[in-house]
Amino acid sequence: MNLKQLSEILGLSQTTVSRALNGYPEVNEATRERVQAAATKHGYRPNSRAKGLATGRSMVIGHVIPSSSQHEMVNPIFGDFVAGAARTYGAHGYDMMFTNADDTSIERTYRDLFQRGAVDGVVLQGPKVNEHRIEVLTRMAVPFIVHGRSTGIEVPYDWVDVNNKSSFLRATRFLVDLGHKRISLINGLEDMDFAQRRREGYLQALQEADLTPEPALMRSAEMTEVYGHHEARDMLQLDTPPTAILVSSMISAIGVRRALNEAGLKMGRDVSVIAHDDDLSYLKNGQDVPIFTATRSSVRQAGEIAAEMLIDRIKSPDDPVKTRLLEAELVVGGSTGPAPDRF
């Protein structure tokens, strides 16, 4: 199906159909809806290059991966976010482009992309507590969206994020209500904004319960299975080990479960575990009954929302800043139970 065939089916000129699909204001709403319905019915997708010529845009969204975090390309969380974003890009006739840049040349890379018209906007992922990339893009006055937030940046910018502090505050309170007093945190790298917010929620819940935070029970590193395994194994060997472990990643939580098995302990009976669950396509938290009690928020949905917000920003660059805070759901699985008496 091409534009000419769709125009003939509708009995409209190709110009009118093109303008209706590209959101031009001079096309009335009834015609726009009729054209869009016909395009969906007949499986028509506008050619992104042709659309770009019509709108003066590249019809491409850029994802710039800093060299220090290129490993994120194989992270299932990154993959699910991109899958969600790609679905929205495709629905609006956009393609996506990935490029990497040395950490010292990020600004030059962004400027090159926009100056040569390679992209219409960019997505910034994995913001740190003080994220200089946000300041760079704000200074350039180009369309961008941040997946996450940056506590140390005061300039306004578009973002979509999960409420990390609230999620871990609620999860820690849940463990406290089960009678746990020695609750450990296996967190992500704490120069990352999401990890700092999760730590804040954890510490607030301990303070509310008059529990003193113990440095030996708080760990921070890149969230791998091996990291979860090593940190849990080490803490279980303490004179007074934790009765509950709060983990910032489902991937690390799998390592925690391995450490418990090796120690002859049963998860949910001897040691309770709560993980953060991004509802990943290829790493499901059980089926009907969750394996882990978890704070759940779909990263794929976050990708869809971020892409939609960025496309809106490209279309309306002077609109007020928009933000979206997603609340995580606490799902109860088999990994939590009352604090054991033997500790």
VOTOR-165898 format. One line per 8 residues: number of its first residue (from 1); their letters; for each residue x, y, z of C-alpha. Coordinates in steps of 0.1 Angstrom, whole numbers. Layout:
VOTOR-165898
NUM> a> X Y Z; ... .
END
This chain:
VOTOR-165898
1> mnlkqlse> 0 0 0; 14 34 -10; 2 69 -6; -13 70 -41; -34 39 -35; -46 51 -1; -56 84 -17; -76 66 -44 .
9> ilglsqtt> -94 45 -18; -103 76 2; -112 98 -28; -88 125 -16; -57 141 -31; -23 127 -20; -15 161 -5; -46 161 17 .
17> vsralngy> -39 125 28; -2 133 35; -11 164 55; -37 145 75; -12 118 84; 14 144 94; -8 163 117; -11 196 97 .
25> pevneatr> -36 219 114; -54 230 82; -69 194 79; -101 192 98; -105 166 125; -131 145 108; -109 141 77; -79 134 98 .
33> ervqaaat> -97 106 117; -110 91 85; -76 91 69; -59 76 100; -86 49 102; -81 40 65; -43 39 69; -46 15 99 .
41> khgyrpns> -72 -7 81; -50 -11 50; -17 -13 68; -3 19 53; 29 34 69; 43 66 55; 79 63 42; 100 81 68 .
49> rakglatg> 123 97 42; 93 111 22; 77 122 54; 109 139 64; 110 158 31; 74 169 37; 80 181 72; 116 193 71 .
57> rsmvighv> 125 167 97; 148 137 97; 121 114 112; 149 98 134; 152 97 172; 188 93 185; 201 73 214; 237 83 223 .
65> ipsssqhe> 254 56 244; 284 69 265; 315 47 261; 316 41 298; 282 24 297; 283 5 263; 276 -27 283; 241 -14 288 .
73> mvnpifgd> 233 -24 252; 231 -60 263; 212 -52 295; 176 -66 293; 163 -34 310; 178 -12 282; 164 -37 256; 129 -35 270 .
81> fvagaart> 129 3 272; 140 5 236; 114 -20 225; 87 1 240; 101 33 225; 105 17 191; 68 7 190; 58 43 196 .
89> ygahgydm> 84 56 171; 70 33 144; 34 44 151; 45 80 143; 66 71 113; 100 76 131; 131 55 129; 158 53 156 .
97> mftnaddt> 195 55 156; 221 44 181; 256 59 183; 282 58 209; 305 86 221; 335 89 244; 325 105 277; 347 135 270 .
105> siertyrd> 330 142 236; 293 138 244; 286 175 237; 304 174 203; 284 142 194; 251 158 202; 259 190 183; 270 170 153 .
113> lfqrgavd> 238 150 152; 216 180 153; 237 203 131; 237 178 102; 200 170 107; 206 134 115; 180 134 144; 150 154 155 .
121> gvvlqgpk> 154 145 191; 174 123 216; 166 101 245; 189 103 275; 190 72 297; 207 64 330; 211 99 344; 235 104 373 .
129> vnehriev> 228 124 404; 246 153 387; 240 147 350; 259 171 328; 243 158 296; 210 175 307; 227 208 309; 244 203 275 .
137> ltrmavpf> 211 195 257; 193 224 275; 220 248 264; 216 236 229; 178 241 230; 171 208 212; 143 183 218; 152 156 244 .
145> ivhgrstg> 136 134 270; 152 119 301; 144 84 313; 149 91 350; 158 124 368; 189 141 381; 187 155 416; 215 179 411 .
153> ievpydwv> 202 196 380; 179 226 386; 171 236 350; 136 223 339; 135 194 314; 111 167 302; 114 134 320; 96 102 328 .
161> dvnnkssf> 106 82 359; 94 57 384; 90 69 420; 121 51 433; 121 67 467; 84 58 474; 89 23 460; 117 14 484 .
169> lratrflv> 101 33 513; 71 11 509; 91 -21 504; 112 -15 536; 80 -6 556; 66 -40 544; 96 -58 558; 94 -38 591 .
177> dlghkris> 58 -48 594; 68 -84 591; 90 -80 621; 124 -76 604; 149 -54 621; 181 -63 602; 173 -53 567; 201 -50 541 .
185> lingledm> 202 -30 509; 219 -43 478; 217 -12 456; 229 -1 422; 258 24 417; 249 53 440; 261 80 417; 231 70 396 .
193> dfaqrrre> 200 90 405; 176 61 408; 199 43 433; 203 74 455; 165 78 456; 160 41 465; 186 45 493; 167 75 506 .
201> gylqalqe> 134 56 507; 151 27 525; 168 50 551; 136 69 557; 117 37 565; 144 26 589; 143 60 606; 105 58 610 .
209> adltpepa> 109 24 627; 137 36 650; 162 12 633; 198 24 630; 213 20 595; 243 -3 595; 270 3 568; 278 -34 567 .
217> lmrsaemt> 242 -40 555; 243 -15 527; 261 -24 494; 264 -5 461; 277 -17 427; 267 -25 391; 236 -47 393; 247 -81 380 .
225> evyghhea> 238 -116 392; 274 -121 404; 273 -89 425; 240 -100 441; 255 -134 449; 288 -121 463; 272 -94 485; 245 -117 499 .
233> rdmlqldt> 270 -144 506; 293 -120 525; 264 -106 546; 252 -140 555; 286 -147 571; 283 -117 594; 280 -125 632; 244 -111 630 .
241> pptailvs> 233 -115 594; 203 -98 578; 169 -114 581; 157 -95 550; 174 -82 518; 161 -54 496; 176 -57 461; 176 -30 434 .
249> smisaigv> 174 -54 405; 157 -87 396; 190 -98 380; 209 -92 413; 181 -109 432; 187 -141 413; 223 -140 426; 209 -134 462 .
257> rralneag> 187 -165 458; 218 -185 447; 237 -174 478; 208 -184 501; 206 -219 484; 243 -224 489; 240 -215 526; 212 -240 531 .
265> lkmgrdvs> 186 -212 537; 151 -210 523; 141 -177 508; 109 -164 524; 113 -185 555; 149 -180 567; 156 -147 548; 131 -125 531 .
273> viahdddl> 140 -109 498; 123 -80 479; 135 -70 444; 127 -43 420; 110 -58 390; 110 -40 356; 85 -65 342; 110 -77 316 .
281> sylkngqd> 99 -96 286; 126 -123 289; 131 -123 327; 96 -128 342; 91 -129 379; 73 -162 379; 39 -168 363; 7 -169 383 .
289> vpiftatr> 25 -165 416; 55 -142 417; 88 -158 428; 99 -125 444; 79 -100 463; 88 -70 442; 83 -33 435; 70 -36 399 .
297> ssvrqage> 71 -10 371; 72 -18 334; 103 -3 318; 87 -11 284; 58 11 292; 82 38 303; 98 35 269; 65 40 252 .
305> iaaemlid> 57 70 273; 91 86 269; 89 83 231; 54 98 230; 65 128 251; 96 133 230; 76 133 197; 52 158 213 .
313> rikspddp> 82 180 222; 95 178 186; 61 189 173; 56 216 199; 91 228 210; 77 258 229; 52 239 251; 58 240 289 .
321> vktrllea> 81 213 303; 63 180 309; 71 153 334; 56 119 342; 61 101 376; 51 64 375; 42 46 407; 55 11 412 .
329> elvvggst> 32 -17 424; 42 -38 454; 34 -74 444; 37 -101 471; 54 -133 461; 70 -163 479; 102 -146 489; 90 -128 520 .
337> gpapdrf> 77 -139 554; 78 -131 591; 112 -124 606; 127 -158 619; 131 -161 657; 165 -177 654; 181 -144 644 .
END
